[in-house]
Amino acid sequence: MIDTHCHLFFEHYQDDLDVVMRRAKEGGVERVITISLDKPTAEENLRLVERYPGQVWCTVGVHPAEIANVSEDDLLWLEAMSGDPSVVAIGEIGLDIYRGETNLKEQEKLFERQLAHARHVGLPVVIHHRAAGLRTIEITEAAGNTRGVFHCFSEDYDYAKRVLNQGFHISFTGNITYKNSPLPDLAHRLPLDRILLETDAPFMAPVPHRGKRAEPLHIFEVAAKLSEIHQVSIHEVARITTQTAQSLFWNC
């Protein structure tokens, strides 16, 4: 299996990351994509790629919440580093007005720039759309990007259809395992070959780990839930989602 979205640079792993990564590998998580939020986290992710060759890959990009901390020089560096062979996507990028942010126009401008760069270099995008779903999809539709994933998906079916019709994929985190979540019903209506697995670790730990630190090995709980939803074996979920991730991020 492949954890297509986690954040290995966070302090949650500072004492035992080697153990976490060994546990993932021994448990059958073949690859992990650690997602950047800005230049400093991209630098750390590139170091992690060197630390765990063949197991860890990364993205470069600026999260909308980090817009106030990014400079033009940072953006130029990130754009240059997108050519590194260990970089498999631009992300995570998008919009976020969850806490009532008033800088939406600035977020939109940065989002559009990063979408354009992804098209220029031929990389998929990892999209963050918390509390700004409608505007996010409007921008991607206007921009013309067709490769990527809307991560930590929590929108409705009509929104999901617009995402899929553009060519994008959808990924679910541990939130699909939560009691009373509407996501299982949504996932049941989506083709399994358009779904990716992610943990968003160290956040969004699935049941039965909810409330604790998430880690890449927990991708199995997400896969098990999809197995239940689609009434196929977990091995089939692993096969299909791995093939989809390989095609999207590694063109194979």
N, C-alpha and C positions, 0 to 999 in steps of 0.2 A: 504494500500500500504506500501511498504518498500523502504526506501532510502538506497540502499546498499553501498553508498560511499559518505561520506562527512567528513569535518574536523572541528569538533565543538570546538577544542582547540584554534583556531586562535583568535587574538585580535579583529577581526571584531564583535565578539559576547560578548565581555567582559562586556558590559553595559546592555544587554537585553536577555541573553541566556534563562532565565526562560520564558520570553514572547515568544521567538522563538519556544521553545519546546512545550509550551502550545498551541500555534497556530497550530503547526504541529499535535499534538494529536487531537485537536478539529476538525481539517480539514480532519482527516482520515488517517494520516500517523501513522501506528501502531508501527513500529519499525524503528530505525535508526542505521546504523553501522558507527561509527566514526573511520576513518582510521589513523593509526600511520605512522610517517615518520622516527622515531628514538627512542632512549630510553626516552628522556624527554617528547616527545609527547605521547608515550605509557603510561608513568606514569600519565600524565594528563588525557588521555582517560579512564584509569582505575578509576580515581576519578570521572569522569563524569558518568561512569556506576553506581557507588554507588549513585550519586546524582539523577539519573533518572532511578531507578530500573525497569526493564521490558520494558522500552522504548528504552534505549540506550545500544548497544553492541559495541564491538571494535575488532580491529586487532592488531597484533604486528609485527613489521618488520622494515627494513631499506630501505628507498627510495634511489635510486642510486645517487641522488644529495647530499646525506648526508654522502657519503662514507668516506670523509676526516675527519669527526667528530666522527666516531664511533670507539670504542676500542674493543679489544677482550672481556674484562669484560662486556661491553655493550651487545655484541652479546650473551654471555652466559646467562646474565640476561633475555634478550628477549626470548631466547629459553626456559628458565625455566618458564617464565610467559605465554608461549603458553598453558600451562596446566590449566590456570585459566578458570573456566566455563563460564566467560563472553567473552572470546576470541573465535571468530568464524572463523578466518582465519589468514594466514600469509600474511602480506602486509602493505603498498604496496611495492612491490619489482619489480626489472626488470632492464631495461637499459634506459639511456637518454643521447643522444649526440646532443640535440637541439641547444646548444650554442657552438658546436665544441669541446666538452670535449675530452681530450687526455688520460683519464684514463679508457678507455674501458675495458682493460684486468682486471683491478682491479674490475670494475663493474661486469664483467662476473663471476669472482671468487666468489664474494659475492652473486650474484644471484644464482649461482649453489649451494652454501652452504645452502641458505634459501629454495630453492626448495627441497633439500635433507631432510632438517629438517621437512618441511611440509609433505613429504611422510612418514617420520618416525613417526610423531605424528598423522597422518591421518587427517590433516586439508586442506581445499582448499586454493588456493593462489589468491591474488589480484595483477594483473600484470600491470605495467607501461611500456610503450614501445615507448615513444616519440622520433621520428626521428631515431629509431633503430629497426624498426619493423622486418626486415628480420632476423637479428641476434637473436632477442628475441625469435622468433618462432623456430629457429634452436636449441636454447638451451633448450627450453621446450620439443621439440620433442625428443632430445637426452636424456634428464633427465628422461622422462617417467611419468611426472605428468599428470594427466587426470582430475583433479577437480579444478575449479577456474573460474576466469573471467578476460578477457582483458578489462580493464576499459577505459572509455573515448575514445571509439573506433573511429578511423578516417582513417583506411586503406581501401583497395579495396575489391571486392568480392572474388577474388582468395585467398587473405590473410584470409578473413573471413572463407572460406571453410576449410582452414588448421586448423584454430582455432577450429572450430566446430568438425572437424574430429578427433581432439585430445581428445575431450570430454569437452572442455572448453565452457564457455558462453561468451556473448558479452554484454557490457552495453553502453548505450548512455547517454550523459549529455544534458544540454541545447543546445549544439552545433547542435543537430538534428533539432532545431527549427529555425536556422539562415537562413536568406534569401540567396538563391543561394547555400545552402549547398548540397553536393552530397549524404549526409547520408540518407535522406528519400528514395531515389532510392535503396540504399544498403539495408536498413532495410526492404523494401518491399520484397526483395528476400530471407530474412532469416526467419526461423520458429519462430513464436512468443514465443514459449515455450523454446527457447534458448537465449532469450533477458532478461536482467535485467534493472531495473530503477535505475538511480543515479542522483545526482545533482552536485557532486564534490564541494559542497558549502564549503566556501563562493565564489568560483569561478564559471565561466561558467554559469552565470544566463541565463535562457531561455527568449525568447521573451514572454511577453512584458516587462520583467524586465531586459533585457540586459543592461549592463553598471552599474548595481546596485549590491548590495550584494545578493548572492544567499542564500537560506535557504531550509531546508528539505521540507517545504510545496510546493515548486516549482516543486516537482516531478510530480505534476498533469499536468503541462504544457508538460512535456516529455511524460507522459501517453496519454495525449490528442493528441499529434502529432502521436504517434503510433496507436492510435485509428483511426485517419484519414488515415494513411498509409495502415493499414491492413483492413480497412472498417469493423471494429467490434466496439461494444460499449466500452466506457471507463471502464465500470464495468467489461467487459470481459478481457480487458487489465490488470486491477487491479487483477482479479482473477488468471489469468495465470501467471503473473510475480511474484505475491506473493507466489503462490505455488512453482514456480521454486526457488525463493530465500529461502524459508523455507526448501526445499529439499537440496539445496546446503550448506547452512550455519548452519542449525539446524537439518538436517537429519530427517525431519518430513514432 
